[in-house]
Amino acid sequence: MDEHGVPPALLADDASRSGTIPVAVCGAHLSGLPLNPQLTSRGARLLCAIDSAPRYKLFALPGGPVARPGMVRVPEGEGGQAIPLEVWEVPAEHFGSFVAGIPAPLGIGKVELADGRVVPGFICEGIGTEGATDITHFGGWRAYMASRTS
């Protein structure tokens, strides 16, 4: 664990051996959602569905046209929850072009999974929560989107 209580990245060696980079997604890049083709068109493969560690809040970000969430790590005791994720394996030669298309306030950082592994994944800058709606209590992006159509 580092000084922030984050375990070491356990998938880094596997990724370097396979020529891929794991990427945790929590919103519009999930299977079947509007931005998933940005992964599949680059030859990415779904590795698993898993929750994050219970250290995150999820926000519906303003703007669009594609609705997107922002996942922000919060200090212990500040309402963090486990967020449903998918971990995709992105070929290393396509990782740069994938990341280059991510608009601010989103980016790729380190995401802690429920099982203690740490992988690259979508995170949101703190400033991105200004004007955003806290949707953590919905239990994930799919549940939030379903609530908007019912």
DSSP file (Angstrom, degrees, kcal/mol; ACC not computed):
  #  RESIDUE AA STRUCTURE BP1 BP2  ACC     N-H-->O    O-->H-N    N-H-->O    O-->H-N    TCO  KAPPA ALPHA  PHI   PSI    X-CA   Y-CA   Z-CA
    1    1 A M              0   0    0      0, 0.0     2,-0.1     0, 0.0     0, 0.0   0.000 360.0 360.0 360.0 143.4    0.0    0.0    0.0
    2    2 A D    >   -     0   0    0      4,-1.8     3,-2.0     1,-0.1     0, 0.0  -0.236 360.0 -80.1 -89.2-171.9    1.2    3.5   -0.7
    3    3 A E  T 3  S+     0   0    0      1,-0.3    -1,-0.1     2,-0.1     0, 0.0   0.653 131.7  52.8 -66.4 -14.2    0.7    6.5    1.6
    4    4 A H  T 3  S-     0   0    0      2,-0.1    -1,-0.3     3,-0.0     0, 0.0   0.320 120.8-105.2-101.1   6.3   -2.9    6.9    0.5
    5    5 A G  S <  S+     0   0    0     -3,-2.0    -2,-0.1     1,-0.3     0, 0.0   0.712  72.8 144.3  79.2  20.4   -3.8    3.3    1.2
    6    6 A V        -     0   0    0      1,-0.0    -4,-1.8   106,-0.0    -1,-0.3  -0.824  46.6-131.3 -96.4 126.0   -3.8    2.3   -2.5
    7    7 A P        -     0   0    0      0, 0.0     3,-0.1     0, 0.0   109,-0.0  -0.302  37.0 -88.5 -67.5 159.4   -2.5   -1.2   -3.3
    8    8 A P        -     0   0    0      0, 0.0     2,-0.6     0, 0.0   110,-0.4  -0.250  49.8 -90.1 -66.1 157.2    0.1   -1.6   -6.1
    9    9 A A        -     0   0    0      1,-0.2     4,-0.3   108,-0.2     3,-0.2  -0.577  44.5-176.7 -69.4 114.9   -1.0   -2.0   -9.6
   10   10 A L  S    S+     0   0    0     -2,-0.6     4,-0.4   108,-0.3     3,-0.2   0.626  73.9  54.9 -92.3 -14.8   -1.3   -5.8  -10.0
   11   11 A L  S  > S+     0   0    0    107,-0.7     4,-2.6     1,-0.2     5,-0.2   0.513  79.8  91.5 -96.3  -4.3   -2.2   -6.0  -13.6
   12   12 A A  H  > S+     0   0    0      1,-0.2     4,-2.2     2,-0.2     5,-0.2   0.904  88.1  46.9 -60.3 -43.9    0.7   -4.0  -15.0
   13   13 A D  H  > S+     0   0    0     -4,-0.3     4,-1.9     1,-0.2    -1,-0.2   0.912 112.3  50.3 -65.1 -42.0    3.0   -7.1  -15.5
   14   14 A D  H  > S+     0   0    0     -4,-0.4     4,-1.9     1,-0.2     6,-0.2   0.913 110.9  50.0 -60.7 -42.5    0.2   -9.0  -17.2
   15   15 A A  H  X>S+     0   0    0     -4,-2.6     5,-1.7     1,-0.2     4,-1.4   0.910 109.1  49.8 -64.8 -42.8   -0.5   -6.1  -19.5
   16   16 A S  H  <5S+     0   0    0     -4,-2.2    -1,-0.2     1,-0.2    -2,-0.2   0.852 111.7  49.9 -67.7 -31.8    3.1   -5.6  -20.6
   17   17 A R  H  <5S+     0   0    0     -4,-1.9    -1,-0.2     1,-0.2    -2,-0.2   0.866 116.6  40.4 -71.4 -35.7    3.3   -9.4  -21.3
   18   18 A S  H  <5S-     0   0    0     -4,-1.9    -2,-0.2     2,-0.2    -1,-0.2   0.566 106.9-120.1 -91.8  -8.5    0.2   -9.4  -23.5
   19   19 A G  T  <5S+     0   0    0     -4,-1.4    73,-3.0     1,-0.3    74,-0.4   0.735  78.5 107.5  74.9  22.1    0.7   -6.1  -25.3
   20   20 A T  E   < -A   91   0A   0     -5,-1.7    -1,-0.3    71,-0.3    -2,-0.2  -0.840  60.5-140.7-127.9 166.1   -2.5   -4.7  -23.8
   21   21 A I  E     -A   90   0A   0     69,-2.6    69,-2.8    -2,-0.3     2,-0.2  -0.995  20.9-130.0-127.8 124.7   -3.5   -2.2  -21.2
   22   22 A P  E     -A   89   0A   0      0, 0.0     2,-0.4     0, 0.0    67,-0.2  -0.530  25.1-170.3 -73.2 140.9   -6.5   -2.8  -18.9
   23   23 A V  E     -A   88   0A   0     65,-2.9    65,-2.9    -2,-0.2     2,-0.4  -0.982  13.6-145.7-135.8 122.4   -8.9    0.1  -18.7
   24   24 A A  E     -Ab  87 121A   0     96,-2.3    98,-2.4    -2,-0.4     2,-0.3  -0.744  19.4-169.5 -86.8 129.8  -11.8    0.4  -16.2
   25   25 A V  E     +A   86   0A   0     61,-3.0    61,-1.9    -2,-0.4    -2,-0.0  -0.918  18.2 175.4-120.9 148.4  -14.9    2.1  -17.6
   26   26 A C        +     0   0    0     -2,-0.3   115,-0.6    59,-0.2   116,-0.1   0.375  64.5  14.3-131.0   1.0  -17.9    3.2  -15.6
   27   27 A G  S >  S+     0   0    0    114,-0.1     3,-2.4    42,-0.1     6,-0.1  -0.045 116.7   4.4-143.1-119.5  -20.3    5.0  -18.0
   28   28 A A  T 3  S+     0   0    0      1,-0.3     7,-2.4    41,-0.1     8,-0.6   0.563 121.1  61.4 -65.7  -9.5  -20.9    5.6  -21.7
   29   29 A H  T 3  S+     0   0    0      6,-0.2    -1,-0.3     5,-0.1     3,-0.1   0.457  78.2 116.1 -93.4  -2.4  -18.1    3.1  -22.7
   30   30 A L  S X  S-     0   0    0     -3,-2.4     3,-2.3     1,-0.2     6,-0.3  -0.233  85.6 -70.2 -61.7 156.6  -19.8    0.2  -20.9
   31   31 A S  T 3  S+     0   0    0      1,-0.3    -1,-0.2     5,-0.1    -2,-0.0  -0.200 121.1   9.4 -49.5 130.1  -20.9   -2.8  -23.2
   32   32 A G  T 3  S+     0   0    0      1,-0.3    -1,-0.3    -3,-0.1    -2,-0.1   0.395 101.4 118.5  81.2  -3.5  -23.8   -1.8  -25.4
   33   33 A L  S X  S-     0   0    0     -3,-2.3     3,-1.9    -6,-0.1    -1,-0.3  -0.542  80.3 -94.2 -97.4 166.7  -23.7    1.9  -24.6
   34   34 A P  T 3  S+     0   0    0      0, 0.0    -5,-0.1     0, 0.0    -6,-0.1   0.734 119.6  40.5 -55.3 -33.1  -23.0    4.7  -27.1
   35   35 A L  T >  S+     0   0    0     -7,-2.4     3,-1.7     1,-0.2     4,-0.4   0.441  84.1  98.0 -98.5   2.2  -19.3    5.1  -26.7
   36   36 A N  T X> S+     0   0    0     -3,-1.9     4,-2.1    -8,-0.6     3,-2.1   0.849  72.9  67.5 -57.8 -34.5  -18.4    1.4  -26.4
   37   37 A P  H 3> S+     0   0    0      0, 0.0     4,-2.4     0, 0.0    -1,-0.3   0.758  86.3  69.5 -58.9 -21.5  -17.5    1.3  -30.1
   38   38 A Q  H <4 S+     0   0    0     -3,-1.7    -2,-0.2     2,-0.2     4,-0.1   0.795 109.6  35.7 -64.4 -25.0  -14.5    3.5  -29.2
   39   39 A L  H X4>S+     0   0    0     -3,-2.1     5,-2.0    -4,-0.4     3,-1.4   0.897 118.9  46.6 -87.2 -53.7  -13.2    0.4  -27.5
   40   40 A T  H ><5S+     0   0    0     -4,-2.1     3,-1.7     1,-0.3    -2,-0.2   0.839 106.0  58.9 -64.0 -33.7  -14.3   -2.3  -29.8
   41   41 A S  T 3<5S+     0   0    0     -4,-2.4    -1,-0.3     1,-0.3    -3,-0.1   0.702 104.9  53.1 -68.1 -16.9  -13.2   -0.5  -33.0
   42   42 A R  T < 5S-     0   0    0     -3,-1.4    -1,-0.3    -5,-0.2    -2,-0.2   0.271 124.8-103.2 -97.9   9.1   -9.7   -0.6  -31.5
   43   43 A G  T < 5 +     0   0    0     -3,-1.7    -3,-0.2     1,-0.2    -2,-0.1   0.663  64.9 161.9  80.5  15.7   -9.8   -4.3  -30.9
   44   44 A A      < -     0   0    0     -5,-2.0     2,-0.4    46,-0.1    46,-0.2  -0.349  24.3-151.5 -69.3 152.2  -10.4   -4.0  -27.1
   45   45 A R  E     -C   89   0A   0     44,-1.9    44,-3.2    -2,-0.0     2,-0.4  -0.984  18.4-114.4-129.4 136.1  -11.8   -7.1  -25.3
   46   46 A L  E     +C   88   0A   0     -2,-0.4    42,-0.2    42,-0.2     3,-0.1  -0.552  30.5 179.2 -70.0 124.4  -13.9   -7.2  -22.2
   47   47 A L  E     -     0   0A   0     40,-3.1     2,-0.3    -2,-0.4    41,-0.2   0.870  56.8 -35.3 -91.0 -47.1  -12.0   -8.8  -19.4
   48   48 A C  E     -C   87   0A   0     39,-1.4    39,-3.1     2,-0.1     2,-0.5  -0.989  43.0-117.4-168.5 160.9  -14.6   -8.6  -16.5
   49   49 A A  E     +C   86   0A   0     -2,-0.3     2,-0.3    37,-0.2    37,-0.2  -0.950  49.3 150.6-104.9 132.7  -17.3   -6.8  -14.8
   50   50 A I  E     -C   85   0A   0     35,-1.7    35,-2.3    -2,-0.5     2,-0.2  -0.982  42.4-108.3-157.3 155.2  -16.4   -5.8  -11.3
   51   51 A D  E     -C   84   0A   0     -2,-0.3    63,-2.8    33,-0.2    64,-0.3  -0.545  32.3-117.2 -84.3 156.9  -17.1   -3.1   -8.7
   52   52 A S  B     -E  113   0B   0     31,-2.0    61,-0.3    61,-0.3    -1,-0.1  -0.353  45.7 -83.4 -74.0 169.2  -14.7   -0.4   -7.7
   53   53 A A        -     0   0    0     59,-2.8     2,-2.3    29,-0.1     3,-0.4  -0.394  54.2 -97.0 -63.5 157.6  -13.5   -0.3   -4.2
   54   54 A P  S    S+     0   0    0      0, 0.0    28,-0.3     0, 0.0    26,-0.1  -0.271 102.2  96.5 -79.7  57.2  -16.0    1.6   -2.0
   55   55 A R        +     0   0    0     -2,-2.3    19,-2.8    26,-0.4     2,-0.3   0.146  64.3  87.2-127.6  16.2  -14.1    4.9   -2.3
   56   56 A Y  E     -FG  73  81C   0     25,-1.5    25,-2.9    -3,-0.4     2,-0.3  -0.853  51.7-154.9-127.4 154.5  -15.8    6.7   -5.2
   57   57 A K  E     -F   72   0C   0     15,-2.4    15,-2.6    -2,-0.3     2,-0.4  -0.924  18.8-143.4-117.4 151.0  -18.7    9.0   -6.0
   58   58 A L  E     -F   71   0C   0     -2,-0.3    77,-2.9    13,-0.2    78,-0.7  -0.960  15.7-169.7-119.4 133.4  -20.4    9.1   -9.4
   59   59 A F  E     -FH  70 134C   0     11,-2.4    11,-2.5    -2,-0.4     2,-0.7  -0.951  24.8-129.9-124.0 139.6  -21.6   12.3  -11.0
   60   60 A A  E     -FH  69 133C   0     73,-2.8    73,-2.0    -2,-0.4     7,-0.0  -0.813  36.6-140.4 -82.6 117.2  -23.8   12.9  -14.0
   61   61 A L        -     0   0    0      7,-2.4     7,-0.4    -2,-0.7    71,-0.1  -0.530  11.4-115.6 -83.2 145.3  -21.7   15.6  -15.9
   62   62 A P  S    S+     0   0    0      0, 0.0     2,-0.2     0, 0.0    -1,-0.1  -0.350  76.6  35.8 -71.0 160.0  -23.4   18.5  -17.7
   63   63 A G        +     0   0    0      2,-0.1     5,-0.2    -2,-0.0    -2,-0.0  -0.500  62.4 123.7  97.7-165.8  -23.1   18.7  -21.4
   64   64 A G        -     0   0    0     -2,-0.2     3,-0.1     3,-0.1     0, 0.0  -0.968  56.9-145.2 160.0-154.6  -23.0   16.1  -24.1
   65   65 A P  S    S+     0   0    0      0, 0.0     2,-0.6     0, 0.0    -2,-0.1  -0.904 111.3  45.1 -79.4 -24.6  -24.4   15.2  -26.6
   66   66 A V  S    S-     0   0    0      1,-0.0     2,-0.1   -32,-0.0   -38,-0.1  -0.736  95.7-123.7 -83.6 124.2  -23.5   11.8  -25.2
   67   67 A A        -     0   0    0     -2,-0.6   -39,-0.1    -3,-0.1    -3,-0.1  -0.436  37.7-177.4 -65.1 137.7  -24.4   11.7  -21.5
   68   68 A R        -     0   0    0     -7,-0.4    -7,-2.4    -5,-0.2     2,-0.2  -0.979  19.4-139.1-139.1 148.7  -21.4   10.8  -19.4
   69   69 A P  E     -F   60   0C   0      0, 0.0     2,-0.4     0, 0.0    -9,-0.2  -0.673  10.1-144.4 -99.4 163.4  -20.6   10.2  -15.7
   70   70 A G  E     -F   59   0C   0    -11,-2.5   -11,-2.4    -2,-0.2     2,-0.5  -0.997   9.4-153.4-125.0 126.7  -17.5   11.3  -13.8
   71   71 A M  E     -F   58   0C   0     -2,-0.4    53,-2.0   -13,-0.2     2,-0.4  -0.881  14.4-173.2-103.1 126.2  -16.1    9.0  -11.1
   72   72 A V  E     -F   57   0C   0    -15,-2.6   -15,-2.4    -2,-0.5     2,-0.3  -0.967  22.2-130.1-123.4 130.3  -14.2   10.8   -8.3
   73   73 A R  E     -F   56   0C   0     -2,-0.4   -17,-0.2   -17,-0.2    53,-0.0  -0.621  30.9-166.2 -76.1 135.8  -12.3    9.2   -5.5
   74   74 A V        -     0   0    0    -19,-2.8     3,-0.1    -2,-0.3     5,-0.1  -0.878  25.1 -94.9-123.4 155.2  -13.2   10.6   -2.1
   75   75 A P    >   -     0   0    0      0, 0.0     3,-1.7     0, 0.0     5,-0.4  -0.282  56.9 -82.8 -63.7 153.0  -11.7   10.4    1.3
   76   76 A E  T 3  S+     0   0    0      1,-0.3   -21,-0.1     2,-0.1     0, 0.0  -0.292 118.0  28.5 -55.2 138.4  -12.9    7.7    3.7
   77   77 A G  T 3  S+     0   0    0      3,-0.1    -1,-0.3    -3,-0.1   -22,-0.0   0.443  92.0 102.1  88.4   1.0  -16.1    8.8    5.5
   78   78 A E  S <  S-     0   0    0     -3,-1.7    -2,-0.1    -4,-0.1   -23,-0.0  -0.005 104.3 -86.7-109.5  29.6  -17.2   11.1    2.7
   79   79 A G        +     0   0    0      1,-0.2    -3,-0.1    -5,-0.1   -24,-0.1   0.661  67.6 164.0  85.4  16.7  -19.9    8.9    1.2
   80   80 A G        -     0   0    0     -5,-0.4     2,-0.3   -26,-0.1   -23,-0.2  -0.371  11.4-178.1 -67.3 149.3  -17.9    6.8   -1.2
   81   81 A Q  B     -G   56   0C   0    -25,-2.9   -25,-1.5   -28,-0.2   -26,-0.4  -0.881  35.9 -86.8-137.5 167.7  -19.4    3.6   -2.6
   82   82 A A        -     0   0    0    -28,-0.3   -29,-0.1    -2,-0.3    31,-0.1  -0.650  43.0-154.0 -74.6 136.0  -18.5    0.8   -4.9
   83   83 A I        -     0   0    0    -30,-0.3   -31,-2.0    -2,-0.3     2,-0.1  -0.956  19.6-114.0-115.7 129.4  -19.3    1.7   -8.5
   84   84 A P  E     + C   0  51A   0      0, 0.0    57,-0.3     0, 0.0     2,-0.3  -0.427  47.0 172.4 -63.2 133.1  -20.1   -1.0  -11.1
   85   85 A L  E     - C   0  50A   0    -35,-2.3   -35,-1.7    -2,-0.1     2,-0.4  -0.838  30.4-140.4-132.4 166.8  -17.3   -1.1  -13.7
   86   86 A E  E     -AC  25  49A   0    -61,-1.9   -61,-3.0    -2,-0.3     2,-0.6  -0.987  16.2-145.6-123.8 142.3  -16.1   -3.1  -16.7
   87   87 A V  E     -AC  24  48A   0    -39,-3.1   -40,-3.1    -2,-0.4   -39,-1.4  -0.947  18.9-168.6-108.9 121.7  -12.4   -3.7  -17.3
   88   88 A W  E     -AC  23  46A   0    -65,-2.9   -65,-2.9    -2,-0.6     2,-0.7  -0.802  20.2-133.3-108.4 149.2  -11.4   -3.8  -20.9
   89   89 A E  E     -AC  22  45A   0    -44,-3.2   -44,-1.9    -2,-0.3    -2,-0.0  -0.913  25.7-166.3-103.5 110.5   -8.1   -4.9  -22.4
   90   90 A V  E     -A   21   0A   0    -69,-2.8   -69,-2.6    -2,-0.7     5,-0.1  -0.856  27.5-111.7-102.8 126.9   -7.0   -2.3  -25.0
   91   91 A P  E >>  -A   20   0A   0      0, 0.0     3,-2.2     0, 0.0     4,-0.8  -0.331  27.1-127.3 -54.7 133.5   -4.2   -3.2  -27.4
   92   92 A A  H >> S+     0   0    0    -73,-3.0     3,-0.8     1,-0.3     4,-0.6   0.827 106.6  61.2 -55.7 -35.0   -1.2   -1.0  -26.4
   93   93 A E  H 34 S+     0   0    0    -74,-0.4    -1,-0.3     1,-0.2     4,-0.2   0.672 111.4  39.6 -69.6 -14.1   -0.8    0.3  -30.0
   94   94 A H  H <> S+     0   0    0     -3,-2.2     4,-1.8   -52,-0.1    -1,-0.2   0.442  90.5  89.8-109.7  -3.5   -4.3    1.8  -29.8
   95   95 A F  H <X S+     0   0    0     -4,-0.8     4,-2.7    -3,-0.8     5,-0.2   0.914  85.2  52.5 -62.1 -44.2   -4.3    3.1  -26.2
   96   96 A G  H  X S+     0   0    0     -4,-0.6     4,-2.3     1,-0.2    -1,-0.2   0.903 110.0  47.0 -60.5 -43.9   -2.9    6.5  -27.1
   97   97 A S  H  > S+     0   0    0     -4,-0.2     4,-0.8     2,-0.2    -1,-0.2   0.854 112.4  51.6 -68.6 -32.5   -5.5    7.3  -29.7
   98   98 A F  H >< S+     0   0    0     -4,-1.8     3,-0.9     1,-0.2    -2,-0.2   0.960 113.0  43.5 -65.1 -50.6   -8.2    6.1  -27.3
   99   99 A V  H >< S+     0   0    0     -4,-2.7     3,-1.9     1,-0.2    -2,-0.2   0.860 105.4  63.3 -64.3 -36.6   -7.0    8.4  -24.5
  100  100 A A  H 3< S+     0   0    0     -4,-2.3    -1,-0.2     1,-0.3    -2,-0.2   0.767  99.6  55.6 -60.9 -24.9   -6.5   11.3  -26.9
  101  101 A G  T << S+     0   0    0     -3,-0.9    -1,-0.3    -4,-0.8    -2,-0.2   0.419  79.6 108.7 -88.7   2.4  -10.3   11.3  -27.5
  102  102 A I    <   -     0   0    0     -3,-1.9     2,-0.2    -4,-0.2     6,-0.1  -0.695  63.8-140.6 -84.1 120.5  -11.3   11.7  -23.9
  103  103 A P    >   -     0   0    0      0, 0.0     3,-1.9     0, 0.0    -2,-0.1  -0.526  32.7 -71.5 -82.7 147.2  -12.7   15.2  -23.2
  104  104 A A  T 3  S+     0   0    0      1,-0.3     3,-0.1    -2,-0.2    20,-0.1  -0.397 113.6  39.4 -62.1 147.1  -12.0   17.1  -20.0
  105  105 A P  T 3  S+     0   0    0      0, 0.0    20,-2.7     0, 0.0    -1,-0.3  -0.934 110.8  74.4 -90.6  14.6  -12.8   16.9  -17.1
  106  106 A L  E <   +D  124   0A   0     -3,-1.9     2,-0.3    18,-0.2    18,-0.2  -0.503  55.2 148.8 -86.6 158.9  -12.4   13.1  -17.7
  107  107 A G  E     -D  123   0A   0     16,-2.0    16,-2.5    -2,-0.2     2,-0.5  -0.948  47.3 -85.7-166.3-178.1   -9.1   11.4  -18.0
  108  108 A I  E     +D  122   0A   0     -2,-0.3    14,-0.2    14,-0.2     2,-0.2  -0.925  55.8 141.3-107.2 127.3   -7.3    8.1  -17.3
  109  109 A G  E     -D  121   0A   0     12,-2.8    12,-2.4    -2,-0.5     2,-0.5  -0.604  56.9 -58.5-139.0-159.7   -5.9    7.6  -13.8
  110  110 A K  E     -D  120   0A   0     10,-0.2     2,-0.4    -2,-0.2     8,-0.0  -0.821  46.7-167.2 -96.9 130.4   -5.6    4.7  -11.3
  111  111 A V  E     -D  119   0A   0      8,-3.2     8,-2.4    -2,-0.5     2,-0.5  -0.969  14.7-138.1-119.6 128.7   -8.8    3.0  -10.2
  112  112 A E  E     -D  118   0A   0     -2,-0.4   -59,-2.8     6,-0.2     6,-0.2  -0.745  19.7-146.6 -88.0 128.7   -9.0    0.7   -7.3
  113  113 A L  B >   -E   52   0B   0      4,-3.3     3,-2.1    -2,-0.5   -61,-0.3  -0.480  26.9-105.7 -90.1 163.7  -11.1   -2.4   -7.8
  114  114 A A  T 3  S+     0   0    0    -63,-2.8   -62,-0.1     1,-0.3    -1,-0.1   0.784 120.2  55.5 -59.6 -28.7  -13.2   -4.2   -5.2
  115  115 A D  T 3  S-     0   0    0    -64,-0.3    -1,-0.3     2,-0.1     3,-0.1   0.373 122.9-102.6 -88.9   6.3  -10.6   -7.1   -5.1
  116  116 A G  S <  S+     0   0    0     -3,-2.1    -2,-0.1     1,-0.3  -106,-0.1   0.229  79.2 131.0  95.5 -14.3   -7.7   -4.7   -4.4
  117  117 A R        -     0   0    0   -108,-0.1    -4,-3.3    -5,-0.1     2,-0.4  -0.363  47.1-145.1 -67.7 154.2   -6.2   -4.6   -7.8
  118  118 A V  E     + D   0 112A   0   -110,-0.4  -107,-0.7    -6,-0.2  -108,-0.3  -0.992  24.9 169.3-123.1 127.0   -5.5   -1.1   -9.3
  119  119 A V  E     - D   0 111A   0     -8,-2.4    -8,-3.2    -2,-0.4   -10,-0.1  -0.909  42.2 -91.2-132.2 158.4   -5.9   -0.5  -13.0
  120  120 A P  E     + D   0 110A   0      0, 0.0   -96,-2.3     0, 0.0     2,-0.3  -0.451  63.5 146.1 -62.1 144.8   -5.9    2.4  -15.3
  121  121 A G  E     -bD  24 109A   0    -12,-2.4   -12,-2.8   -98,-0.3     2,-0.2  -0.989  49.9 -60.4-170.8 172.5   -9.4    3.7  -15.7
  122  122 A F  E     + D   0 108A   0    -98,-2.4     2,-0.3    -2,-0.3   -14,-0.2  -0.454  52.5 166.7 -68.3 129.1  -11.8    6.7  -16.2
  123  123 A I  E     - D   0 107A   0    -16,-2.5   -16,-2.0    -2,-0.2     2,-0.4  -0.903  26.1-131.7-134.0 165.9  -11.6    9.3  -13.5
  124  124 A C  E     - D   0 106A   0    -53,-2.0   -18,-0.2    -2,-0.3   -51,-0.2  -0.959  21.4-115.8-122.7 137.8  -12.9   12.8  -13.3
  125  125 A E    >   -     0   0    0    -20,-2.7     3,-1.6    -2,-0.4     4,-0.3  -0.425  31.3-117.8 -63.7 145.3  -11.1   16.0  -12.2
  126  126 A G  G >  S+     0   0    0      1,-0.3     3,-1.8     2,-0.2     4,-0.2   0.854 114.0  60.6 -54.4 -38.2  -12.6   17.4   -9.0
  127  127 A I  G >  S+     0   0    0      1,-0.3     3,-1.6     2,-0.2    -1,-0.3   0.753  89.8  72.6 -64.1 -22.2  -13.6   20.6  -10.8
  128  128 A G  G <  S+     0   0    0     -3,-1.6    -1,-0.3     1,-0.3    -2,-0.2   0.662  84.4  67.2 -66.4 -15.6  -15.7   18.5  -13.1
  129  129 A T  G X  S+     0   0    0     -3,-1.8     3,-1.9    -4,-0.3     2,-0.4   0.610  71.8 108.5 -82.5 -10.4  -18.2   18.0  -10.3
  130  130 A E  T <  S+     0   0    0     -3,-1.6     3,-0.1     1,-0.3    -3,-0.0  -0.543  97.1   5.0 -66.8 122.3  -19.2   21.7  -10.4
  131  131 A G  T 3  S+     0   0    0     -2,-0.4    -1,-0.3     1,-0.3     2,-0.2   0.457 108.8 120.6  80.9   1.1  -22.6   21.8  -11.9
  132  132 A A    <   -     0   0    0     -3,-1.9     2,-0.5   -71,-0.1    -1,-0.3  -0.563  63.9-119.7 -94.1 161.8  -22.8   18.0  -12.0
  133  133 A T  E     -H   60   0C   0    -73,-2.0   -73,-2.8    -2,-0.2     2,-0.6  -0.892  20.4-125.9-105.1 126.8  -25.4   15.9  -10.2
  134  134 A D  E     +H   59   0C   0     -2,-0.5   -75,-0.3   -75,-0.2     3,-0.1  -0.601  36.3 167.2 -70.3 116.5  -24.2   13.4   -7.6
  135  135 A I    >   +     0   0    0    -77,-2.9     3,-2.0    -2,-0.6     5,-0.5   0.157  35.7 117.2-116.5  15.5  -25.8   10.1   -8.7
  136  136 A T  G >   +     0   0    0    -78,-0.7     3,-2.0     1,-0.3     4,-0.2   0.871  68.7  63.0 -51.8 -42.4  -23.8    7.7   -6.4
  137  137 A H  G 3  S+     0   0    0      1,-0.3    -1,-0.3    -3,-0.1    -2,-0.1   0.646  88.7  70.1 -64.1 -15.1  -26.9    6.6   -4.7
  138  138 A F  G <  S-     0   0    0     -3,-2.0    -1,-0.3     1,-0.0    -2,-0.2   0.736 106.4-123.1 -73.6 -21.2  -28.3    5.1   -7.9
  139  139 A G    <   -     0   0    0     -3,-2.0     2,-0.2    -4,-0.4     4,-0.1   0.807  69.6 -18.0  84.7  29.9  -25.6    2.3   -7.8
  140  140 A G  S  > S-     0   0    0     -5,-0.5     4,-2.0    -4,-0.2     5,-0.1  -0.470  80.1 -75.8 125.7 166.1  -24.0    2.9  -11.2
  141  141 A W  H  > S+     0   0    0   -115,-0.6     4,-2.9   -57,-0.3     5,-0.2   0.892 122.8  52.2 -66.0 -43.5  -24.4    4.5  -14.6
  142  142 A R  H  > S+     0   0    0      1,-0.2     4,-2.5     2,-0.2    -1,-0.2   0.922 111.0  48.1 -61.4 -43.2  -26.8    1.9  -16.0
  143  143 A A  H  > S+     0   0    0      2,-0.2     4,-1.7     1,-0.2    -1,-0.2   0.906 112.6  49.1 -64.4 -40.8  -29.1    2.3  -13.0
  144  144 A Y  H  X S+     0   0    0     -4,-2.0     4,-1.1     2,-0.2    -2,-0.2   0.941 111.8  47.9 -62.9 -47.0  -29.0    6.0  -13.3
  145  145 A M  H >X S+     0   0    0     -4,-2.9     4,-0.7     1,-0.2     3,-0.5   0.892 109.9  53.0 -62.5 -38.8  -29.8    6.0  -17.0
  146  146 A A  H >X S+     0   0    0     -4,-2.5     3,-0.7     1,-0.2     4,-0.7   0.860 104.5  56.5 -63.7 -34.7  -32.7    3.5  -16.4
  147  147 A S  H 3< S+     0   0    0     -4,-1.7    -1,-0.2     1,-0.2     3,-0.2   0.775 102.3  56.5 -68.1 -25.1  -34.1    5.9  -13.8
  148  148 A R  H << S+     0   0    0     -4,-1.1    -1,-0.2    -3,-0.5    -2,-0.2   0.700 108.8  45.4 -79.2 -20.3  -34.2    8.7  -16.4
  149  149 A T  H <<        0   0    0     -4,-0.7    -1,-0.2    -3,-0.7    -2,-0.2   0.498 360.0 360.0-101.8  -4.8  -36.4    6.6  -18.8
  150  150 A S     <        0   0    0     -4,-0.7    -1,-0.1    -3,-0.2    -2,-0.1   0.459 360.0 360.0-100.6 360.0  -38.9    5.3  -16.3
